[in-house]
Amino acid sequence: MVDTRAAMAGIEAMPFGVAVTPGGHWAFVAAAASIEVLRVGAALAPVPVRTIPVAPASPLGETITSDGRYLLAADGTGAVVISVARAEQGTAGAVLGTLQAPASAAGAGGAIEVAVSPDGAYAFVTLEDAHRAVVFNLAKALAHGFGPADYVGSIPLELAPVGIAVSPDGRWLYATSEGGGDGADTGTLTVADLARAETDPATSVVATVDAGCEPVRVITSADGTQVWVTARASDDLLCFAAARLTSDPARALVAIVRVGEAPVGLAAARGGSLIVVADSNRFDVTGQSANLDVVNVAAALAGRPAVIGHIRSGLFPRDMAADPDGTVLVSNYGSGELEAVDVASIPAG
């Protein structure tokens, strides 16, 4: 294990999604039928401040708009929308409304992850059980009240879509699906034109590539040139060259790093020079354990051994968020903890 500073904060229910405000002072954790609000930054361990009930919602993946005003948590056939300021201050009316896709489009639903366009106008939610991502006009919902008119349409994906991310320049939307359309074990990474997804999502897909077995999360590098995916059943971290995904898909995969058992969450750290990966061991494989792998990006891209160490985690580390001050927050789903890792204390690999 790497000798790294880390601290835990207890979360009552099983924590799933985690998001941090752009200023880095507050964190929000999706747990059962609530959003847990924590103060971060004064000390390494996040400090629980309050609980915001959102029942009957069962929030999962989370994101915060780039202006820091709204928190979205995936739920049901869409997402719960929360005022960050009201959540921080503990004032009434923090839950602003819910984005919901119609039953005809959402089927059984299964909302699991959510992303927002850079301008905060549109929200995108993966529906694991419906094999698609649904699109909402978030700006309209906030301006005129939440209702059926917020729903724009859906993006067709492969089997069991989970992870979703927007490129930093707002041009592309990336989504992972655990299985291929032909039922194969190999999952996929789909690229959609974001501008088209906002107006005609059914025709927005521009490329789909194989992405290991059961890919479940996706992030981009800060400059958008790299797309990183965790392939849970392959025990791999994959890197795709973003430009090649649309221009030369067959050569888009540029790095494969073998990590620990059943990787799920991931976050870029230390200026993008490191990727921290949550080895969830969610299926309790004999002889394996949950932890966090630290991957050197330059080594991975050069084809050299890239895992420079492991950080102890709680049980079933699931989702991650990077705090602007250099801290990575990890939701330990199985042990009911939010873990804070001081990235600056990770030894150079």
Stockholm file with secondary structure:
# STOCKHOLM 1.0

chainA/1-349         MVDTRAAMAGIEAMPFGVAVTPGGHWAFVAAAASIEVLRVGAALAPVPVRTIPVAPASPLGETITSDGRYLLAADGTGAVVISVARAEQGTAGAVLGTLQAPASAAGAGGAIEVAVSPDGAYAFVTLEDAHRAVVFNLAKALAHGFGPADYVGSIPLELAPVGIAVSPDGRWLYATSEGGGDGADTGTLTVADLARAETDPATSVVATVDAGCEPVRVITSADGTQVWVTARASDDLLCFAAARLTSDPARALVAIVRVGEAPVGLAAARGGSLIVVADSNRFDVTGQSANLDVVNVAAALAGRPAVIGHIRSGLFPRDMAADPDGTVLVSNYGSGELEAVDVASIPAG
#=GR chainA/1-349 SS CCCCCEEEEECSSCEEEEEECTTSSEEEEEETTEEEEEECSSSSSCEEEEEEECTTCCCCSEEECTTSCEEEEEETTEEEEEEHHHHHHTCSCCEEEEEECCHHHHTTCCEEEEEECTTSSEEEEEETTTTEEEEEEHHHHHHHCSSGGGEEEEEECCEEEEEEEECTTSSEEEEEEEECTTSCSEEEEEEEEHHHHHHCGGGCEEEEEEEEESEEEEEECTTSSEEEEEETTTTEEEEEEHHHHHHCGGGCEEEEEECSSSEEEEEEEGGGTEEEEEECCTTCCTTCCCEEEEEEHHHHHTTSCCEEEEEECCSSEEEEEECTTSEEEEEETTTTEEEEEEGGGSCCC
#=GC SS_cons         CCCCCEEEEECSSCEEEEEECTTSSEEEEEETTEEEEEECSSSSSCEEEEEEECTTCCCCSEEECTTSCEEEEEETTEEEEEEHHHHHHTCSCCEEEEEECCHHHHTTCCEEEEEECTTSSEEEEEETTTTEEEEEEHHHHHHHCSSGGGEEEEEECCEEEEEEEECTTSSEEEEEEEECTTSCSEEEEEEEEHHHHHHCGGGCEEEEEEEEESEEEEEECTTSSEEEEEETTTTEEEEEEHHHHHHCGGGCEEEEEECSSSEEEEEEEGGGTEEEEEECCTTCCTTCCCEEEEEEHHHHHTTSCCEEEEEECCSSEEEEEECTTSEEEEEETTTTEEEEEEGGGSCCC
//
